[in-house]
Structure formats: C-alpha cells, structure tokens
Amino acid sequence: MIHLVTGAAGFIGSLLVERLLAGRRRVVGLDCFRDFYDPSLKRTNISASLRDPMFTMVESDLSGSFEQVLRDAIPQGEQVTVYHLAAQAGVRRSWGTRFGDYLRDNVVSTQKLLEWASSSGCVRRFVNASSSSVYGDSPLTPFSETRSLPVPVSPYGVTKLASELLVGLYASRDGIPSVSLRFFTVYGPRQRPDMAFHRFILAVLRGEPIEILGDGSQTRDFTFVSDVVEGLVRAGGSPACGVYNLAGGNGISLLEAVEEIEGAVGSRAELVFRPAQPGDARDTLADTTRLDHDLGWKPGVSLREGIRRETEWIRAAYCL
C-alpha cells in the first residue's frame, strides 16, 4: 500500500506525512512549492521526512503533467490511498484577479487528480481536504453536513465546494470510496505565516500591535493540527464515505482567543481594530456527531494547550 499525499510540504501535509511514516507506511509526497508563501519554509517542513527510506518526494504541479512522475514513483500493481491536501489557500486573496489561481489549484487540479485516480486503477480510497468556508454564513449553527445549506461568502469557499462536488461525482461514477473533510480554522506548529494565530502570537512576542478585522466578537471553531491529522488518518483507513465536519469543538470569539495567546506568551496584546473584510464568515461552529459516530474521532487538544504548543514553536522558529 502506498499513501499519496498532495501538498505534502505544507502545514497539514507535512505533519500528515510524518504521522504516516511513524506508522511505517510507505508514502509518496507531491508538492509544486507554490510561492503563496516562502517555499523555503515548506522545504524545512519536509526535510526530516526526506531522510526516511519509506518516503518518496516528487515535485510536480497537479494542474500540469504530473501523471508520469506518479507512474515512476508508484510501483505497478500497488494500491494507493490518496490524501488530497494541495490547494490555493486564503479567503481574502481569492477575490479579484487572483481567482484564476484558485480555479487552477482547487478545481482544475482536483479534477485532474480524480481523472488520474480513475484511469490508474490503483486507487482504493480518496480523502479530500475541504473547508468550513463552504458554509459561509449559513444561518443554522452548529453547521451540520446534512441540515446546513452551503452558502459560501468568498470565491475560495466556492472553489472548495466545487472540489467536494467533483470528488462526490467521480466517486459515484467510478466507485472509489471517497471522503471530504471540512476543516475548521486549523492552527498549530508550521501554520502559514499569513494565518491569524501565527501573526498574533508573533506580534505579542515582539511587542507589536495585533490587527483585528471587525470588532473581535466573531467566533471560530479552532482546531489543532494534530487533531486534523488524526482525522485524515482515520478517514484513510475507514470504509466511511461522504462529507464530514472536522473541528475542535470550542467556538469562541477572536478576542477570547487573544486572551489565551496573552496567557501563553505572558504579555498583554495591543489591539488595533480595522474594518471587517469581504469573505470572512461571521461565526463558525461545527456539529461533529457524524465524524465521531462513523470514525470514532473526537478532538484531543484544547485551545489553551494548542496555543501553548504553537507559541513554543514560534519562539523556537524565530529565536525569541
């Protein structure tokens, strides 16, 4: 069995690779090292895994001609579990002229990978990383996979919903068992530099102001990255199919999260308030009952503990 991880050098992907290798599973990682943020950070993420003989890394672009590199990396006759994490991230950047990047990386690339999965005949399971952004400002909370109508409020959310629908469509046509996991506000070590907790923790450590978009009362269901990795691994080894929420189960305001950061750092934060931005959902909170029932998954890391771990990582990464 080969475990193929796309976006293998990213925040979640690199930690998933390490988790699979720790279980002595053979892993093929695929990443094109887009410059959405500094590619050297992604190479650092994956550097330890490159020393493991159970790991093969290929640099290729899913929107281009990647099929031959996968044929070279995956021995003929091997069964494959796909973890599709490669995507163009970021809600605010998805507006305007950058939308083509989101179509390319979140829709076209997903469809091409699904075509490869169909034609190769080797894929036994397909696990797709989706996002809570598909819900947008759906009025029913907590968000339910079966009762909450997806109403994205950003172009990014539209592309992630499209990728989910493509996965379901190909699963129906080709019979490949498939899962889409809707991640809710993932944080933790290796978090992208543009993401809120990374920026907030770093600012407090440096004694710099934190910029809050909106009044800070908006809520998020923050999810620690190791819980996300656990959900991915379980989805890869389970017969469950369909769409599932994966969330930390806290649903607290941004200002409450800042208070937790202040406690972890040991310093007060200076807050600067700016207008809310288009595409940011007001509140997110997930119902994860189905994931618990079908995969036996529950969040294991509290927000306080998760922020402490990310703070320690940022201190080390920035020598603070």
C-alpha positions as CSV (number, residue, x, y, z in Angstrom):
1,M,0.0,0.0,0.0
2,I,1.2,3.5,-1.0
3,H,-0.1,6.6,0.7
4,L,-0.1,9.5,-1.7
5,V,-0.1,13.0,0.0
6,T,-0.6,16.0,-2.3
7,G,0.5,19.3,-0.8
8,A,3.0,17.2,1.2
9,A,5.3,20.1,2.2
10,G,2.6,22.3,3.5
11,F,1.3,23.0,7.1
12,I,-1.0,20.0,7.4
13,G,0.5,17.9,4.7
14,S,4.0,17.7,6.1
15,L,2.6,16.6,9.5
16,L,0.4,14.0,7.9
17,V,3.5,12.6,6.1
18,E,5.3,12.4,9.4
19,R,2.4,10.6,11.0
20,L,2.1,8.0,8.2
21,L,5.9,7.4,8.3
22,A,5.8,6.9,12.1
23,G,3.4,4.1,11.4
24,R,5.9,2.7,8.9
25,R,3.7,3.3,6.0
26,R,5.1,3.9,2.5
27,V,4.4,7.5,1.5
28,V,4.7,9.4,-1.8
29,G,4.5,13.2,-1.3
30,L,3.7,15.5,-4.2
31,D,4.2,19.3,-4.0
32,C,4.9,22.1,-6.5
33,F,6.2,24.5,-3.8
34,R,4.0,27.5,-4.9
35,D,5.2,30.8,-3.7
36,F,1.9,31.8,-1.9
37,Y,4.4,32.0,1.0
38,D,8.1,31.4,1.2
39,P,8.8,27.9,-0.3
40,S,11.9,27.6,1.9
41,L,9.5,27.2,4.9
42,K,7.9,24.2,3.1
43,R,11.2,22.6,2.4
44,T,12.0,22.9,6.1
45,N,8.7,21.3,6.9
46,I,9.5,18.2,4.8
47,S,13.3,18.0,5.4
48,A,13.1,15.3,8.2
49,S,10.8,13.1,6.2
50,L,13.2,13.2,3.2
51,R,15.7,11.2,5.3
52,D,13.2,8.3,5.7
53,P,13.7,5.5,3.1
54,M,9.9,4.9,3.3
55,F,9.3,8.3,1.8
56,T,9.5,9.5,-1.8
57,M,9.1,13.1,-2.7
58,V,8.1,14.3,-6.2
59,E,7.9,18.0,-7.3
60,S,5.1,18.4,-9.8
61,D,2.1,20.5,-10.5
62,L,-1.3,18.9,-10.4
63,S,-2.6,21.4,-12.9
64,G,0.1,20.3,-15.4
65,S,1.5,17.0,-16.5
66,F,2.0,15.1,-13.2
67,E,0.9,11.6,-14.3
68,Q,4.3,10.3,-15.5
69,V,6.0,11.3,-12.2
70,L,3.4,9.3,-10.3
71,R,3.8,6.3,-12.6
72,D,7.6,6.5,-11.9
73,A,7.1,6.9,-8.1
74,I,4.4,4.3,-7.5
75,P,5.3,0.7,-8.4
76,Q,2.9,-1.0,-10.8
77,G,0.2,-3.1,-9.1
78,E,0.4,-1.2,-5.8
79,Q,-2.8,0.0,-4.2
80,V,-2.9,3.7,-3.3
81,T,-4.8,5.8,-0.7
82,V,-4.9,9.4,-1.8
83,Y,-4.8,12.3,0.7
84,H,-5.5,15.4,-1.4
85,L,-4.4,18.5,0.5
86,A,-2.8,20.5,-2.3
87,A,-4.8,23.8,-2.7
88,Q,-4.6,27.5,-3.1
89,A,-5.5,28.8,0.4
90,G,-6.6,32.2,1.7
91,V,-10.1,33.7,1.7
92,R,-9.2,37.3,1.2
93,R,-6.8,36.7,-1.7
94,S,-9.4,34.8,-3.7
95,W,-11.2,38.0,-4.8
96,G,-10.2,39.8,-7.9
97,T,-7.5,38.9,-10.4
98,R,-6.1,36.0,-8.3
99,F,-9.3,34.0,-8.7
100,G,-7.8,32.1,-11.6
101,D,-5.1,30.7,-9.3
102,Y,-7.9,29.3,-7.1
103,L,-9.7,27.8,-10.1
104,R,-6.4,26.2,-11.2
105,D,-5.3,24.8,-7.9
106,N,-8.7,24.0,-6.2
107,V,-10.9,22.9,-9.1
108,V,-8.9,22.0,-12.2
109,S,-6.2,20.2,-10.2
110,T,-8.7,18.3,-8.2
111,Q,-10.5,17.2,-11.4
112,K,-7.2,16.1,-13.0
113,L,-6.2,14.1,-9.9
114,L,-9.6,12.4,-9.9
115,E,-9.1,11.5,-13.6
116,W,-5.8,10.0,-12.8
117,A,-7.3,8.1,-9.9
118,S,-10.0,6.8,-12.2
119,S,-7.7,5.8,-15.1
120,S,-4.8,4.4,-13.0
121,G,-7.0,1.6,-11.5
122,C,-4.8,1.6,-8.4
123,V,-6.6,4.0,-6.0
124,R,-8.5,2.2,-3.3
125,R,-9.6,5.4,-1.3
126,F,-9.6,9.1,-1.9
127,V,-9.6,11.6,1.1
128,N,-10.1,15.2,0.2
129,A,-9.3,18.2,2.3
130,S,-12.2,20.7,2.2
131,S,-13.0,23.7,4.4
132,S,-15.7,25.2,6.7
133,S,-15.6,28.1,4.2
134,V,-18.2,26.2,2.1
135,Y,-20.8,27.1,4.8
136,G,-20.2,30.8,4.6
137,D,-22.9,32.5,6.6
138,S,-25.3,29.5,6.6
139,P,-28.0,30.5,9.3
140,L,-28.2,27.2,11.0
141,T,-25.4,26.6,13.7
142,P,-23.7,24.5,14.6
143,F,-23.1,23.7,11.0
144,S,-24.4,20.2,10.0
145,E,-23.4,18.3,6.9
146,T,-27.0,17.3,6.3
147,R,-29.0,20.3,7.6
148,S,-26.9,23.4,6.8
149,L,-27.1,24.6,3.3
150,P,-23.6,25.6,2.0
151,V,-23.7,29.3,1.1
152,P,-20.1,30.4,0.6
153,V,-19.3,34.1,1.0
154,S,-15.9,34.0,-0.7
155,P,-14.6,32.8,-4.0
156,Y,-12.3,30.5,-2.1
157,G,-15.3,28.9,-0.4
158,V,-16.9,28.4,-3.9
159,T,-13.9,26.6,-5.2
160,K,-13.7,24.3,-2.1
161,L,-17.4,23.4,-2.5
162,A,-16.7,22.7,-6.2
163,S,-13.9,20.4,-5.3
164,E,-16.2,18.5,-2.9
165,L,-18.8,18.1,-5.6
166,L,-16.2,16.8,-8.0
167,V,-15.0,14.2,-5.5
168,G,-18.6,13.0,-4.9
169,L,-19.3,12.9,-8.7
170,Y,-16.2,10.8,-9.5
171,A,-16.8,8.5,-6.5
172,S,-20.3,7.9,-7.8
173,R,-19.2,7.2,-11.4
174,D,-16.1,5.2,-10.6
175,G,-16.9,3.5,-7.3
176,I,-13.8,4.8,-5.5
177,P,-14.7,5.2,-1.8
178,S,-14.2,8.9,-1.0
179,V,-14.4,11.3,1.9
180,S,-14.3,15.1,2.0
181,L,-13.3,16.5,5.4
182,R,-14.4,20.1,6.1
183,F,-11.6,21.6,8.3
184,F,-12.5,24.4,10.7
185,T,-9.8,27.1,11.4
186,V,-6.7,24.9,11.7
187,Y,-3.8,26.2,13.8
188,G,-0.6,24.8,15.4
189,P,3.1,24.4,14.7
190,R,4.0,25.0,11.0
191,Q,1.0,27.2,10.5
192,R,1.3,29.5,7.5
193,P,2.8,33.0,8.3
194,D,-0.3,34.7,7.0
195,M,-2.7,32.9,9.3
196,A,-4.2,34.7,12.3
197,F,-2.7,32.8,15.3
198,H,0.8,32.8,13.7
199,R,0.6,36.6,13.2
200,F,-1.0,37.3,16.6
201,I,1.5,35.2,18.6
202,L,4.5,36.6,16.8
203,A,3.2,40.2,17.3
204,V,2.7,39.7,21.1
205,L,6.1,38.1,21.4
206,R,7.7,41.1,19.7
207,G,5.6,43.7,21.5
208,E,3.9,44.7,18.3
209,P,0.2,45.5,17.8
210,I,-2.3,42.9,16.6
211,E,-4.6,44.0,13.8
212,I,-8.2,42.8,14.4
213,L,-10.5,42.8,11.4
214,G,-14.0,43.6,12.7
215,D,-14.9,44.1,16.4
216,G,-13.4,40.8,17.5
217,S,-16.7,39.3,18.6
218,Q,-16.8,37.0,15.6
219,T,-16.4,33.3,16.6
220,R,-14.4,30.4,15.2
221,D,-14.2,26.7,15.9
222,F,-10.5,26.5,16.2
223,T,-8.9,23.1,15.5
224,F,-5.4,21.9,16.5
225,V,-3.4,20.4,13.6
226,S,-2.7,17.1,15.3
227,D,-6.5,16.5,15.6
228,V,-6.8,17.2,11.8
229,V,-4.0,14.7,11.1
230,E,-5.7,12.1,13.2
231,G,-9.0,12.6,11.3
232,L,-7.2,12.3,8.0
233,V,-5.5,9.0,9.0
234,R,-8.8,7.6,10.3
235,A,-10.6,8.6,7.1
236,G,-7.9,6.9,5.1
237,G,-8.4,3.6,6.9
238,S,-12.2,3.7,7.3
239,P,-15.0,2.4,5.0
240,A,-16.9,5.7,5.7
241,C,-17.8,7.8,2.7
242,G,-19.3,11.3,2.2
243,V,-18.7,14.7,3.7
244,Y,-17.7,15.3,7.3
245,N,-17.1,18.2,9.6
246,L,-13.8,18.2,11.5
247,A,-13.5,20.8,14.2
248,G,-12.1,21.5,17.6
249,G,-15.5,22.0,19.3
250,N,-14.8,25.3,21.0
251,G,-16.4,28.1,19.0
252,I,-15.0,31.1,20.9
253,S,-14.6,34.7,19.9
254,L,-11.4,36.2,18.4
255,L,-11.0,38.4,21.5
256,E,-11.2,35.4,23.8
257,A,-8.6,33.6,21.6
258,V,-6.3,36.7,22.0
259,E,-6.7,36.4,25.8
260,E,-5.4,32.8,25.5
261,I,-2.5,34.0,23.5
262,E,-1.7,36.6,26.1
263,G,-1.7,33.9,28.8
264,A,0.6,31.6,26.7
265,V,3.1,34.4,25.9
266,G,2.9,36.1,29.3
267,S,2.3,39.6,27.8
268,R,-0.6,41.9,27.1
269,A,-1.6,42.4,23.4
270,E,-2.0,45.9,21.9
271,L,-5.1,45.7,19.7
272,V,-5.8,47.8,16.6
273,F,-9.2,47.4,15.0
274,R,-9.8,47.5,11.3
275,P,-13.0,47.1,9.2
276,A,-14.2,43.5,8.6
277,Q,-13.2,42.1,5.2
278,P,-15.4,40.6,2.5
279,G,-15.5,36.8,2.6
280,D,-15.0,36.4,6.3
281,A,-17.8,34.4,7.8
282,R,-19.3,36.0,11.0
283,D,-19.4,32.8,13.1
284,T,-18.4,29.1,12.6
285,L,-19.2,26.2,14.8
286,A,-19.4,22.6,13.7
287,D,-21.5,19.6,14.6
288,T,-19.0,16.7,14.5
289,T,-21.5,14.0,15.6
290,R,-21.2,12.1,12.3
291,L,-17.4,12.0,12.4
292,D,-17.5,10.7,16.0
293,H,-20.1,8.0,15.1
294,D,-18.5,6.8,11.8
295,L,-14.8,7.2,12.5
296,G,-14.6,7.4,16.3
297,W,-12.9,10.8,16.1
298,K,-13.0,13.4,18.8
299,P,-10.8,16.5,19.3
300,G,-8.0,15.8,21.7
301,V,-6.2,19.1,22.1
302,S,-7.8,22.0,24.0
303,L,-7.4,25.6,22.6
304,R,-5.3,26.6,25.6
305,E,-2.9,23.7,25.1
306,G,-2.8,24.1,21.4
307,I,-1.9,27.8,21.6
308,R,0.8,26.9,24.1
309,R,2.3,24.5,21.7
310,E,2.2,26.9,18.8
311,T,3.7,29.6,21.0
312,E,6.6,27.3,21.8
313,W,7.1,26.5,18.2
314,I,7.1,30.2,17.1
315,R,9.6,31.1,19.9
316,A,11.9,28.4,18.6
317,A,11.4,29.2,14.9
318,Y,12.0,33.0,15.4
319,C,14.6,32.6,18.2
320,L,12.5,34.7,20.6
